[in-house]
Amino acid sequence: MKLFNHATKVLVKRNAFMSLCLVLILGVLSACGSAKPAETAPAAKPADAAAPAPAPAPKELVKTTLILNWFAEPEHGGNFAALAKGYYKDAGFDMTLMPGGPQVSATQIVASGKAQFGMANGDDILVARQEGIPIVAIATSMQKSPQAIFYHKEDKGIKDFGDLNGHKVYVASTASFWQFIKKKYKLDSAQEMKYTGQLVNFVSDPNALTQGYITSEPFTLKQQNVDIGTLLVADSGYGIYAGVYFTTEKMIAEHPDQVKAFVEATVKGWDYYKDHSEEIHPAIKEKNPDMGLDMMKFSAQQEMDFVYGGDAATKGTGIMTKERWAEVQKQLVDVGVLKKEEDVDKVFTTKFLPKK
């Protein structure tokens, strides 16, 4: 019996030992089976999935001023179009169009650096350079001047400039065009009367004549039932460019990119104005409330050939030629307005104009 009990105990111990080993083995296997695989680094994103680069900061606009050659009017239509349509802004300018007037000298303001660009007639630019003002013409708004001399149609004796002798002529006596016409047509007995910009003296005297612009005075005089005839100064042979854009030699040397951008935006504005003038006129009226939209429409119609005709029709808006500049300079020397001729290549340039 003791032998049986002893055998039984041995057997129990052995079974217990075997069970314990089995439990340990199963535990190890279970632990191995439940172990998590090592984490791997995430795959790199393809290049096209990379975060977009931040947008570049908008380029700061350059504060720029253009001095007009008179109060705002359709003769500046291309500039107001360039401003209204955002062409100046696209070119990098925070543009101000500053009106001119009888007491405003655009050439002196630009020369002083208070404005970057200005407008003046071609003869004014030549005179300014003779006076030591280093400005350069960079484009023109008009191929010929709308300057004219008006007479009463009832005066049957006036057919041409040579018929002005014996008449009162309201004209600025220092005007270069008048100096040219007086000499060419020998107007020794024409009576020069001080031109004030007012038409009342001309209207009241049927034998008088007055200077003016074909884009404005005919409209005003028609409103007063005054029937007039016109002698266009350009037909006298005095072929200046009108509404010429200019800047300084310094500006061209230091900021040619800005000069080019200004010229291109301005030409683009004039090209837009050609077919959309009435869209632009309200912006002009904001700056010149005294000028009605009906008068602006008349002015725009009258100036079309002056802006888009001549060389502009084939060579592009704003074009100028060396021959024209040289001819006008010679005419001014002949009548004593200029003392001497200079190299016209220094007077103007077309290198900033868009290629036609």
C-alpha positions in Angstrom: 0.0 0.0 0.0 2.8 2.4 0.8 4.4 1.3 -2.5 1.2 2.2 -4.3 0.9 5.5 -2.6 4.5 6.4 -3.4 4.0 5.5 -7.1 0.8 7.6 -7.2 2.6 10.6 -5.7 5.5 10.3 -8.2 3.0 10.1 -11.0 1.1 13.1 -9.8 4.3 15.1 -9.4 5.4 14.1 -12.9 2.1 15.1 -14.4 2.1 18.4 -12.6 5.6 19.1 -13.9 4.6 18.2 -17.4 1.6 20.5 -17.2 3.7 23.3 -15.9 6.1 22.9 -18.8 3.2 22.9 -21.2 1.8 26.1 -19.8 5.2 27.8 -20.0 5.6 26.7 -23.6 2.2 27.9 -24.6 2.8 31.2 -22.9 6.0 31.7 -24.8 4.3 30.9 -28.1 1.4 33.1 -27.3 3.7 36.0 -26.5 5.6 35.5 -29.7 2.4 35.4 -31.7 0.9 38.5 -30.2 4.1 40.7 -30.6 3.5 43.7 -32.8 5.6 44.1 -35.9 8.1 47.0 -35.8 6.7 50.2 -37.1 8.1 51.5 -40.4 8.6 55.1 -41.5 5.8 56.4 -43.7 6.5 56.3 -47.4 7.7 59.7 -48.8 5.0 61.6 -50.6 5.5 61.9 -54.4 6.8 65.3 -55.5 3.5 66.3 -57.0 1.8 65.8 -53.7 4.1 68.2 -51.9 2.6 71.3 -50.2 2.3 74.2 -52.7 4.8 77.0 -52.3 3.4 80.2 -50.8 2.3 82.7 -53.3 4.8 85.6 -53.8 3.8 88.8 -52.2 2.1 91.3 -54.7 4.6 93.7 -56.2 4.3 97.1 -54.6 3.0 99.7 -57.1 5.2 102.7 -57.9 3.5 106.1 -57.2 3.6 107.9 -60.5 2.2 111.2 -61.7 1.4 112.4 -65.2 0.9 116.2 -65.6 -1.8 116.7 -68.3 -1.4 119.7 -70.7 -4.9 121.1 -69.8 -7.9 120.4 -67.6 -9.2 116.8 -68.0 -10.9 116.4 -71.4 -11.2 113.9 -74.3 -7.8 115.0 -75.5 -6.6 112.8 -72.6 -9.0 110.0 -73.4 -6.2 107.4 -73.7 -4.8 108.2 -70.3 -8.2 108.0 -68.6 -8.9 104.7 -70.4 -5.5 103.3 -69.2 -6.4 104.3 -65.6 -10.0 103.0 -65.8 -9.2 99.7 -67.4 -6.3 99.0 -65.0 -3.5 99.2 -67.6 -1.4 101.5 -65.5 -1.9 99.2 -62.5 -1.0 96.2 -64.5 2.2 98.0 -65.5 3.1 98.5 -61.9 2.0 102.1 -61.4 -0.2 103.8 -58.7 -1.0 106.5 -61.3 -2.2 110.0 -60.7 -3.4 112.1 -63.6 -2.9 115.7 -62.6 -4.7 118.4 -64.6 -2.8 121.2 -66.2 -4.0 124.7 -67.0 -2.9 128.2 -67.9 -0.7 128.6 -64.7 0.8 125.0 -64.8 4.1 124.3 -66.4 4.3 120.6 -67.0 7.9 120.8 -68.3 9.1 122.5 -65.1 7.2 120.2 -62.8 8.6 117.1 -64.4 12.1 118.6 -64.5 11.9 119.3 -60.8 11.1 115.6 -60.1 7.6 116.3 -58.6 6.1 114.3 -61.5 7.6 111.5 -63.6 5.8 112.2 -66.9 4.1 115.2 -68.6 2.3 116.3 -71.7 3.1 119.3 -73.9 3.1 120.3 -77.6 6.2 119.4 -79.6 7.4 123.0 -80.0 7.1 123.5 -76.2 9.5 120.6 -75.7 12.0 122.1 -78.1 11.8 125.5 -76.4 12.2 123.9 -72.9 15.3 122.0 -74.0 16.8 125.3 -75.3 16.2 126.7 -71.9 18.2 123.9 -70.4 15.4 121.7 -69.2 16.6 118.1 -70.0 13.3 116.5 -71.1 12.8 113.9 -73.9 9.6 113.2 -75.9 8.7 109.5 -75.6 5.4 109.2 -77.5 2.6 111.5 -78.9 -1.1 111.3 -78.4 -1.8 113.3 -81.7 -0.1 113.1 -85.0 -1.1 116.7 -85.8 -2.3 119.6 -83.7 -6.0 120.5 -83.5 -5.0 124.1 -83.0 -7.0 126.4 -85.4 -8.0 129.9 -86.2 -11.7 130.5 -86.5 -13.5 133.2 -88.4 -17.1 134.2 -89.0 -18.4 132.6 -92.2 -20.2 135.8 -93.1 -16.8 137.3 -93.7 -16.5 136.3 -97.3 -13.0 137.7 -97.7 -11.2 135.0 -95.7 -10.2 131.9 -97.6 -6.7 131.3 -96.3 -4.1 132.5 -93.7 -2.9 135.2 -96.0 -6.4 136.9 -95.7 -5.9 137.7 -92.1 -4.3 141.1 -92.8 -6.5 143.9 -91.7 -8.4 141.8 -89.2 -8.4 141.6 -85.4 -6.9 138.2 -84.4 -7.3 137.1 -80.8 -4.2 135.1 -80.3 -1.4 134.6 -77.8 1.3 136.8 -79.4 4.1 134.6 -78.1 2.6 131.4 -79.5 5.1 129.6 -81.7 2.5 128.7 -84.4 1.5 132.4 -84.7 5.1 133.4 -85.2 5.4 130.9 -88.0 2.1 131.9 -89.7 2.9 135.7 -89.4 6.2 135.3 -91.2 5.1 132.8 -93.8 2.0 134.7 -94.8 3.4 138.2 -94.3 0.7 139.2 -91.8 2.2 142.7 -91.1 -1.2 144.4 -90.8 -3.0 141.7 -88.8 -4.1 143.3 -85.5 -3.0 141.1 -82.6 -5.5 141.0 -79.8 -4.9 139.4 -76.4 -6.3 136.0 -76.3 -7.9 135.2 -72.9 -9.6 132.0 -73.6 -13.0 133.7 -73.7 -15.0 134.0 -76.9 -17.2 136.9 -76.1 -15.1 139.5 -78.1 -14.9 137.2 -81.1 -18.6 136.5 -81.0 -19.5 140.2 -80.9 -17.2 141.3 -83.8 -18.0 139.7 -87.2 -14.6 140.8 -88.6 -12.6 139.2 -85.8 -10.8 135.9 -85.6 -9.7 133.8 -82.7 -7.4 130.9 -81.9 -8.9 127.7 -80.5 -9.1 124.0 -80.8 -11.2 122.2 -83.5 -12.1 119.7 -80.8 -13.9 122.3 -78.6 -14.6 125.8 -79.9 -16.9 124.7 -82.8 -19.2 123.0 -80.3 -19.3 126.0 -78.0 -19.9 128.5 -80.8 -22.6 126.3 -82.3 -24.4 126.5 -79.0 -24.4 130.3 -79.4 -25.6 130.0 -83.0 -22.3 131.4 -84.4 -21.5 130.1 -87.9 -17.8 129.8 -88.3 -15.1 128.8 -90.8 -11.9 127.1 -89.8 -8.2 127.5 -90.7 -6.4 124.5 -89.3 -2.9 125.5 -88.2 -1.5 122.1 -89.4 -2.6 123.1 -92.9 -0.2 126.1 -92.8 2.7 123.8 -92.9 3.4 124.0 -89.2 3.5 120.3 -88.4 4.1 119.9 -84.7 3.0 116.8 -82.7 0.4 117.7 -80.1 -0.1 116.2 -76.7 3.4 114.8 -76.6 4.4 112.6 -73.6 7.8 113.4 -72.2 10.0 112.5 -69.2 13.5 113.5 -68.2 16.9 112.2 -69.4 17.5 111.1 -65.8 14.3 109.0 -65.7 15.3 107.3 -69.0 18.8 106.6 -67.8 17.8 105.3 -64.3 14.3 103.7 -64.9 14.0 102.7 -68.5 11.7 99.8 -67.5 9.2 102.2 -66.0 9.3 104.5 -69.0 8.6 101.6 -71.3 5.8 100.3 -69.1 4.2 103.8 -69.0 4.4 104.2 -72.8 3.0 100.8 -73.5 0.1 101.2 -71.0 -0.7 104.6 -72.4 -0.8 103.4 -76.0 -3.0 100.5 -74.9 -5.3 103.0 -73.3 -5.5 105.1 -76.5 -6.2 102.0 -78.6 -9.1 101.1 -76.2 -10.5 104.6 -76.2 -10.8 104.6 -80.0 -13.9 102.3 -79.9 -15.0 102.9 -76.3 -14.8 106.6 -75.8 -18.3 107.1 -74.3 -17.5 104.4 -71.7 -14.5 106.5 -70.5 -16.1 109.9 -70.6 -17.8 109.7 -67.2 -14.4 109.2 -65.6 -13.2 112.4 -67.3 -16.3 114.3 -66.2 -15.5 113.4 -62.6 -12.3 115.4 -62.9 -13.9 118.2 -65.1 -17.6 118.5 -64.1 -17.9 121.7 -66.2 -17.6 119.7 -69.4 -20.7 117.9 -70.5 -20.9 114.4 -72.0 -22.4 115.8 -75.2 -19.4 118.0 -75.7 -17.0 115.2 -74.9 -18.7 113.1 -77.5 -18.2 115.8 -80.1 -14.5 116.3 -79.1 -13.8 112.5 -79.3 -15.3 112.4 -82.8 -13.2 115.4 -83.9 -10.0 114.1 -82.6 -10.0 110.6 -84.1 -8.1 111.5 -87.2 -5.6 113.5 -85.2 -4.8 110.6 -82.9 -5.2 107.6 -85.2 -4.6 109.0 -88.6 -1.3 109.9 -90.4 1.7 107.7 -89.5 -0.3 106.2 -86.6 -2.6 104.4 -89.1 0.3 102.3 -90.4 3.0 102.6 -87.7 1.0 102.5 -84.5 -0.5 104.9 -82.0 2.0 107.3 -80.5 4.6 107.1 -83.3 6.9 110.0 -84.1 9.5 110.5 -86.9 12.9 112.2 -87.0 11.9 114.1 -90.2 8.9 115.8 -88.5 10.9 116.8 -85.4 13.7 118.2 -87.6 11.3 120.2 -89.8 9.6 121.8 -86.8 12.9 122.6 -85.2 14.1 124.3 -88.4 10.9 126.3 -88.6 11.3 127.6 -85.1 14.9 128.6 -85.8 13.7 130.4 -88.9 11.2 132.6 -87.0 13.6 133.2 -84.1 11.8 131.1 -81.5 14.9 128.9 -81.2 18.4 130.2 -81.4 19.9 127.1 -82.9 19.2 123.6 -83.9 20.3 120.6 -81.9 20.5 116.8 -82.6 16.9 115.7 -82.7 17.9 112.3 -81.6 18.3 113.8 -78.2 14.9 115.5 -78.4 12.8 112.4 -78.8 12.9 108.6 -78.9 10.6 105.9 -80.1 12.4 103.0 -78.4 9.8 102.6 -75.7 6.8 102.3 -78.1 5.2 98.9 -78.7 6.4 97.2 -81.8 3.8 97.4 -84.6 
